[in-house]
Amino acid sequence: MSMKRLHLFIHGHVQGVTFRSFILSQAKLYKLSGWVKNTPEGVVEMVAEGEEVLLLQLLKAARKGPRWAEVSALEEEWQDVQEKSFSSFEII
């Protein structure tokens, strides 16, 4: 089992369209830990940790987003995780 951390910036029409709640529900579905937030620049930022295969599922969901979102670009950074940094997933 390969534990990874995914740091993601999601660009487009992603604020005011329940994007953070969508990511939260997907992260809980895949039993991932971390956080998601809106930035002042109009971007959604997310850090998630868990099994790589499950993070890839979250990434796939983030590319599409909820019904009202329009994702124009993703910036992703992957890192190895030695120990989990988070105990749950939350909106901050």
N, C-alpha and C positions, 0 to 999 in steps of 0.2 A: 504494500500500500504506500503510494507516494503522496506525501503531504506537501501542498503547495500554497502559495499566497498569490492572489490575483488582485492587482491594483488597477482600477479601471476608471477612465474618464469618458462619459457618454455625452456626445454633442448632438444638438438638433433641437427640436421642439420637445423637450423632456421635462420641463418644469410646469407645474399646474395641470398635469395629466395623470396623476397617481403613479408616476414612475417609481418613486421610492417605495411605496406600498407594494407595488408589483415585484420589485427586487426582493423586498423583505419576505414575501410569501414564497417566492422561488427558492431563496436561500434556506428558509425553514423546511421546505419540501425536500431539499437535498441535504439537510442536516449540516449546513455550513455555518461558520461563525464569522463575525466581522461587523461592518457598518456600511451605511449608505447615507449620503447627505446631498443637499443642493449647495452649489457654490454661488457667490455673488455674480459670477460671470455667466450664469445661466446654464451651467453644466451640472450633471449629476456625477458625483465622485463616489466610488465604492472600493472597499477593501474586503476581500473574503478569503477565508482559509478553509482547507479541507482536502479531500481526495481529489487528485487532478481530474479524474474522469467526471466527477460531479461538478467541479468548477467549470469544465468545458460545457456542461449542460446549462449552467448559469450564464455563461458567456453567450451561448446560442440564444437564450431567452432575452438577454440584454440587447442583443443586436436587433431584435424585433420590438421589444417593449410592449406596453399595454396598448389597447386599441387606439387611443387618441394620440399616442406619441408618434413622432417621426424622427428616427435616429439617422443622423447624417454622417457621423464618424465615431469611431472608438479608438481610444489610446489605451493600450494594455501593457502592463509590466508584470512579468512572472518572477517569483522568487521561491527558493526552497524554504521550508519551515522545519525547524528542529523541534520546537515546542509550540503548542497553540498559544496565541497571544490573547484570544478572546474566548469567553465562555458561552456567548450567544451571538445572535445577529440582531442589530437594532438600527433604527433610524435615528440619526443625531442631527 
